[in-house]
């Protein structure tokens, strides 16, 4: 019974984002893509090493820590259009705050068969290899969500949790650059 509920929850999560993904694909068709100049020096991508967390390890990472670090944890999937549209905002913020006590973690919820292909390519192309961990959504039980979050029930992604000490902020859905800036600034 628990496995059926967990599978249903994962299916709902995928369905919720897939509906938005179509709209996102339509939005991408109207965007202008800029390529670096041929003489521009780019950093080589850090090879992606698959790091898989269990639900227990994920819960431990999400637990409050008694320090001055802001933990920004984003649940995403490479097939989720809104997830992909907000990633550049996170990358920009990571660069801006690289010398400050802020830790960004992206928890990939892609199907396990995509970890070595789609997730690997995404991680390396976006220089996020060191920030992505993988979570097999099929292992999440309905109890996982209320035990770790106030608002998120696993019904849709992207989802971002920000934590500093006992203070938290949960965002269900895509964040704009301004929204991300504002939320992070509120923790200072």
BAVEX-235019 format. One record per residue: x, y, z of N, C-alpha, C in turn; residue in three letters. Coordinates in steps of 0.2 Angstrom, whole numbers, padded with zeros to 4 digits, always signed. Each point is the difference from the previous one (the first is absolute). Example, Ala and Ser with C-alpha at 12.3 -4.5 7.8 and 13.67 -1.06 7.14 Angstrom:
! BAVEX-235019
+0066-0028+0039-0004+0006+0000+0004+0006+0000ala-0002+0005-0004+0004+0006+0001-0004+0005+0003ser
END
This chain:
! BAVEX-235019
+0004-0006+0000-0004+0006+0000+0004+0006+0000unk+0006+0000+0004+0004+0006+0001+0004+0001-0007unk+0002-0005-0003+0003+0000-0006-0005+0003-0006unk-0006-0002+0000-0005+0003-0005-0001+0007+0001unk+0000+0002+0007-0001+0007+0001+0006+0004-0002unk+0006-0002+0001+0006+0003-0002+0001+0001-0007unk-0002-0006-0004+0000+0000-0007-0005+0005-0003unk-0006+0001+0003-0005+0004-0002+0002+0008+0001unk+0004+0001+0006+0002+0006+0002+0006+0002-0006unk+0004-0004-0001+0005+0001-0005-0003+0002-0007unk-0005-0004-0002-0004+0001-0006-0003+0007-0001unk-0003+0002+0006-0003+0006+0000+0005+0006+0000unk+0006-0001+0003+0005+0005-0001+0003+0001-0007unk+0001-0006-0003+0002+0000-0007-0006+0003-0005unk-0006-0001+0001-0005+0002-0004-0001+0008+0001unk+0001+0002+0006-0001+0007+0002+0005+0004-0004unk+0006-0002+0000+0005+0004-0003+0000-0001-0008unk-0002-0006-0002-0001-0001-0008-0005+0005-0003unk-0005+0001+0003-0005+0005-0002+0003+0007-0001unk+0004+0002+0005+0004+0006-0001+0005+0000-0005unk+0003-0006-0001+0006-0001-0004-0002+0002-0007unk-0006-0002-0003-0002+0002-0006+0000+0008-0001unk-0003+0003+0005+0000+0007-0001+0008+0003+0000unk+0004-0003+0004+0007+0002+0000+0003-0001-0006unk-0001-0005-0004+0003-0002-0006-0002+0006-0005unk-0007+0002+0000-0002+0005-0004+0003+0006+0001unk+0002+0002+0007+0003+0006+0002+0007+0000-0003unk+0004-0006+0000+0006+0000-0002+0001+0001-0008unk-0005-0002-0003+0000+0002-0008+0001+0007-0001unk-0002+0004+0004+0000+0007-0001+0006+0004+0003unk+0004-0004+0003+0006+0003+0004+0006+0001-0005unk+0004+0005+0001+0006+0000-0004+0006-0003+0004unk+0003-0004-0004+0006-0004+0003+0006+0004-0002unk+0005+0001+0005+0006+0003-0001+0006-0005+0001unk+0004+0000-0005+0006-0005+0001+0006+0004+0001unk+0005-0003+0004+0006+0004+0002+0004+0001-0007unk+0004+0006+0001+0004+0001-0006+0005-0005+0000unk+0003-0001-0006+0004-0006-0002+0007+0001+0004unk+0002+0006+0002+0006+0001+0004-0001+0000+0007unk-0006-0001+0002-0002+0001+0007+0003-0007+0004unk+0003+0001+0006+0002-0005+0003-0005-0003+0005unk-0001-0006+0000-0005-0003+0004+0003-0005+0005unk-0003-0001+0006+0003-0005+0004-0002-0007-0002unk+0004-0005+0001-0002-0007-0002-0005-0002+0005unk-0005-0004-0002-0005-0002+0004+0003-0006+0005unk-0002+0001+0006+0002-0005+0005-0004-0007-0001unk+0003-0005-0001-0003-0006-0001-0006-0002+0005unk-0005-0002-0002-0006-0002+0004+0001-0007+0003unk+0000+0000+0007+0000-0006+0003-0006-0001+0004unk-0004-0006-0002-0006-0001+0003+0000-0001+0008unk-0003+0004+0003-0001+0000+0007-0007-0001+0002unk-0002-0006+0002-0007-0002+0002-0001+0001+0007unk-0005+0003+0002-0002+0001+0007-0007-0005+0001unk+0000-0003+0006-0006-0003+0002-0005+0005+0003unk-0006-0001+0001-0005+0004+0003+0003+0002+0007unk+0003-0005+0003+0002+0002+0007+0006+0005+0000unk+0005-0001-0005+0005+0004-0001-0002+0007-0002unk-0005+0001-0004-0003+0006-0002-0003+0003+0006unk-0004-0003+0004-0003+0003+0006+0005+0002+0005unk+0006-0003+0000+0005+0002+0005+0003+0007-0003unk+0001+0000-0006+0003+0006-0003-0005+0006+0000unk-0006-0001+0000-0005+0005+0001-0001+0002+0007unk+0002-0003+0005-0001+0001+0007+0004+0007+0001unk-0003+0004+0005+0003+0006+0002+0007-0001+0003unk+0004+0004-0002+0007+0000+0003+0001+0007+0004unk+0004-0001+0005+0001+0006+0004+0007+0003-0002unk-0001+0004-0006+0006+0004-0002-0003+0006-0004unk+0005+0004-0003-0002+0006-0004-0001-0001-0007unk+0000-0007-0002+0000-0001-0007-0008+0000-0003unk-0001+0003-0005-0007-0001-0004+0001-0005-0004unk-0005-0005+0001+0000-0006-0005-0006+0001-0005unk+0002+0000-0006-0005+0001-0005-0001-0007-0004unk-0005-0004+0001-0001-0006-0003-0006+0000-0005unk+0002-0002-0006-0005+0000-0006-0001-0007-0002unk-0007-0002+0000-0002-0006-0003-0002+0001-0007unk+0003-0004-0005-0001+0002-0007+0001-0007-0004unk-0002+0001-0007+0001-0006-0004+0002+0003-0007unk+0004-0003-0004+0002+0003-0006-0006+0000-0005unk-0005-0004+0000-0006+0000-0004-0005+0006+0002unk+0001+0003+0005-0004+0005+0003+0001+0007-0003unk-0004+0003-0004+0002+0006-0003+0001+0006+0005unk-0005+0001+0004+0001+0005+0005+0006-0001+0004unk+0002-0006+0002+0006-0001+0003+0006+0003-0004unk+0000-0002-0006+0006+0002-0004+0000+0008-0001unk-0006+0003+0000+0000+0007-0001+0003+0004+0006unk-0001-0003+0006+0003+0004+0006+0007-0002+0001unk+0003-0005-0002+0007-0002+0001+0005+0006-0001unk-0001+0003-0006+0005+0006-0001+0000+0005+0006unk-0006+0001+0003+0000+0005+0006+0004-0003+0006unk-0001-0006+0001+0004-0003+0005+0008+0000-0001unk+0002-0001-0006+0007+0000-0002+0002+0007+0001unk-0003+0005-0002+0002+0007+0000+0001+0001+0008unk-0005-0002+0004+0000+0002+0007+0006-0004+0003unk+0001-0006-0002+0006-0004+0003+0007+0003-0001unk+0000+0003-0006+0007+0004-0002+0000+0006+0004unk-0005+0004+0001+0000+0006+0004+0001-0002+0007unk-0002-0005+0003+0001-0002+0007+0005-0005+0001unk+0005-0001-0004+0005-0006+0000+0004+0001+0006unk+0001+0006+0003+0005+0001+0006-0004+0001+0006unk-0006-0001+0000-0005+0001+0006-0002-0007+0003unk-0003+0000+0006-0002-0007+0003-0007-0002-0003unk+0000-0001-0007-0006-0003-0003+0002-0006-0004unk-0004-0005+0001+0001-0007-0003-0006-0002-0004unk+0001+0000-0007-0005-0002-0004+0000-0008-0002unk-0006-0003+0001+0000-0007-0002-0006-0001-0005unk+0001-0004-0005-0005-0001-0005-0002-0008+0001unk-0006-0002+0002-0002-0007+0001-0004-0002-0007unk+0004-0004-0004-0003-0002-0006-0005-0006+0001unk-0006+0001-0003-0005-0005+0001-0002-0004-0007unk+0005+0001-0004-0001-0004-0007+0000-0007+0001unk-0003-0004-0004+0000-0007+0000+0007-0003+0000unk+0001-0005+0004+0007-0003+0001+0003-0001-0006unk-0004-0002-0006+0004-0002-0006+0002+0006-0004unk-0002+0006+0003+0003+0006-0003+0006+0003+0003unk+0002-0002+0006+0005+0002+0004+0007+0001-0004unk+0002-0006-0003+0006+0000-0004+0000+0004-0006unk-0006+0002-0003+0000+0003-0006-0002+0007+0000unk-0007+0001+0001-0003+0007+0000+0003+0004+0006unk+0000-0003+0006+0002+0004+0006+0007+0002-0001unk+0004-0005-0002+0007+0001-0001+0002+0005-0004unk-0003+0000-0006+0001+0005-0005-0002+0007+0002unk-0006+0000+0004-0003+0007+0002+0005+0002+0006unk+0003-0004+0004+0004+0002+0005+0007+0003-0002unk+0003-0004-0005+0006+0002-0003-0001+0007-0004unk-0005+0000-0004-0001+0006-0004-0001+0006+0004unk-0003+0000+0006-0002+0005+0004+0005+0001+0006unk+0006-0003+0000+0005+0000+0005-0004-0001+0007unk-0004-0005+0001-0004-0001+0006+0002-0007+0003unk+0005-0003-0003+0002-0007+0002+0001-0001+0007unk+0003+0005+0003+0001-0001+0007-0006+0002+0005unk-0005+0003-0003-0006+0002+0004-0006-0005-0001unk+0000-0005-0004-0005-0004-0002+0000-0007+0004unk-0005-0001+0004-0001-0007+0002-0006-0003-0002unk+0000-0007+0000-0006-0003-0004-0004-0004+0006unk-0007+0001-0001-0004-0003+0004-0005-0004-0004unk-0001-0007+0002-0005-0004-0004-0007+0001+0003unk-0004+0004-0004-0006+0002+0003-0005-0006+0001unk+0002-0006-0002-0004-0006+0001+0001-0002+0007unk+0005+0002+0004+0001-0002+0007-0003+0005+0005unk-0003+0005-0003-0003+0005+0005-0007-0002+0002unk-0001+0000+0006-0007-0002+0003-0004+0006+0001unk-0006-0001+0001-0005+0006+0001+0003+0003+0007unk+0002-0003+0005+0003+0003+0006+0006+0004-0001unk+0004-0001-0005+0006+0004-0001-0002+0008+0000unk-0005+0002-0004-0002+0007-0001-0002+0003+0006unk-0005-0002+0004-0001+0004+0006+0005+0000+0006unk+0004-0005-0001+0006-0001+0005+0005+0005-0001unk+0001+0003-0007+0005+0004-0002-0002+0007-0002unk-0006+0001-0002-0002+0006-0002-0007+0003+0003unk-0001+0006+0000-0006+0003+0002-0005+0000-0005unk+0002+0002-0006-0005+0001-0006+0000-0005-0005unk+0006-0003-0002+0001-0004-0006-0002-0007+0002unk-0005-0003-0005-0002-0007+0001+0002-0004-0006unk+0005+0003-0003+0003-0004-0006-0004+0000-0006unk-0005+0004+0000-0005+0000-0006+0003+0003-0006unk+0005+0004+0000+0002+0004-0006+0008+0002+0002unk+0003+0001-0006+0007+0003+0001+0000+0006-0006unk+0005+0004+0001+0005+0001+0005-0003+0002+0007unk+0005-0002+0004-0002+0002+0007+0007+0002+0003unk+0000+0005+0004+0006+0003+0003-0001+0001+0008unk+0004-0003+0004+0001+0001+0007+0006+0004+0002unk-0001+0006+0003+0005+0003+0003+0000+0000+0008unk+0006-0001+0002+0000-0001+0008+0007+0003+0002unk-0001+0003+0006+0005+0003+0004-0002-0001+0007unk+0004-0004+0004-0002-0002+0006-0007-0002+0001unk-0005+0002+0004-0006-0002+0000-0005+0004-0005unk+0002+0004-0003-0004+0004-0005+0000-0003-0007unk-0006-0001-0003-0001-0003-0006-0004+0004-0005unk+0001-0001-0006-0005+0003-0005-0001-0005-0006unk-0006-0002-0002-0002-0005-0005-0003+0004-0006unk+0002-0002-0005-0002+0003-0007-0002-0006-0004unk-0007-0001-0002-0002-0005-0004-0001+0004-0007unk+0003-0003-0005+0000+0003-0007+0006+0004-0001unk+0000+0002-0006+0006+0004-0003+0001+0007+0003unk+0006+0001+0001+0002+0007+0003+0003+0004-0005unk-0002+0006+0000+0003+0005-0005+0007+0003+0004unk+0004+0003-0004+0006+0003+0003-0001+0004+0006unk-0005+0005-0001-0002+0004+0005-0002-0003+0006unk-0004-0005+0000-0003-0004+0005+0006-0004+0004unk+0004-0003-0004+0006-0003+0003+0004+0005+0004unk+0002+0006-0003+0004+0005+0003-0003+0002+0007unk-0007+0001+0000-0004+0003+0005+0000-0005+0006unk-0001-0007-0002+0000-0005+0005+0007-0001+0004unk+0005+0000-0004+0007-0001+0003+0001+0006+0004unk-0001+0006-0002+0001+0006+0003-0003+0000+0007unk-0006-0003+0000-0004+0000+0007+0003-0004+0005unk+0005-0004-0001+0004-0004+0005+0006+0004+0002unk+0001+0005-0002+0006+0004+0002-0001+0004+0007unk
END
